[in-house]
Structure formats: structure tokens, C-alpha cells
Amino acid sequence: MGELKSALEIAMEKGKKMSGEEGEFRLTPSHKNEIAEMRRVYEAKIAVAEVGNFGSGP
């Protein structure tokens, strides 16, 4: 049976097939900015959840 692949590996293969590129996938500055914004948003959501759970200890 074939080797299991991560979601990232599968996505990278799909991206190569769709773009017709066989080389390395490169993010544009716009993509990098979008990813950074998503990280900021979710880091803030995690922080809020952690603070909300702070008072619910044993």
C-alpha cells in the first residue's frame, strides 16, 4: 500500500497540478499577509479563551 501523506503534502501536490508548476510552491507577499492576519486573529481568540478559563480552576 502507498505511503500516507499529510494534508499539507496533498495540498502542495494539488497546487502544483493546478498551476502547472513542477518547481517549489512560493507564497506571494499578499498570501503571507493574509496568513499573518489569520494567525493574529486566532492567537487573540485563543488568548480570550484561556483568560475565560482562568477562573474555572479546581
C-alpha positions as CSV (number, residue, x, y, z in Angstrom):
1,M,0.0,0.0,0.0
2,G,1.2,3.6,-0.6
3,E,2.7,5.9,2.0
4,L,0.3,8.1,4.0
5,K,0.6,11.8,3.2
6,S,-0.1,14.9,5.4
7,A,-2.8,17.4,4.4
8,L,0.0,19.8,3.6
9,E,1.7,17.4,1.2
10,I,-1.6,16.7,-0.6
11,A,-2.4,20.4,-0.9
12,M,1.0,21.2,-2.3
13,E,0.6,18.4,-4.9
14,K,-2.8,19.8,-5.9
15,G,-1.3,23.3,-6.1
16,K,1.4,22.1,-8.4
17,K,-1.1,20.3,-10.7
18,M,-3.4,23.3,-10.8
19,S,-0.7,25.8,-11.6
20,G,1.2,23.5,-14.0
21,E,4.4,24.1,-12.0
22,E,6.7,21.3,-11.0
23,G,9.0,23.6,-9.0
24,E,8.7,24.7,-5.5
25,F,5.5,26.5,-4.4
26,R,6.0,30.1,-3.4
27,L,3.7,32.4,-1.5
28,T,3.1,35.9,-2.7
29,P,3.5,38.8,-0.2
30,S,-0.3,39.1,-0.3
31,H,-0.7,35.5,0.7
32,K,1.9,35.9,3.5
33,N,0.0,39.0,4.8
34,E,-3.3,37.0,4.8
35,I,-1.7,34.2,6.7
36,A,-0.2,36.6,9.3
37,E,-3.6,38.2,9.8
38,M,-5.3,34.8,10.3
39,R,-2.6,33.9,12.9
40,R,-3.2,37.2,14.8
41,V,-6.9,36.7,14.8
42,Y,-6.7,33.1,16.1
43,E,-4.0,33.8,18.6
44,A,-6.3,36.5,20.0
45,K,-9.2,34.0,20.1
46,I,-7.0,31.5,22.0
47,A,-5.9,34.2,24.4
48,V,-9.5,35.1,25.1
49,A,-10.5,31.5,25.7
50,E,-7.5,31.0,28.0
51,V,-8.4,34.1,30.1
52,G,-12.0,32.9,30.2
53,N,-10.9,29.5,31.6
54,F,-8.5,31.1,34.1
55,G,-11.1,31.4,36.9
56,S,-12.6,28.0,36.4
57,G,-9.8,26.0,38.1
58,P,-10.3,23.4,40.9
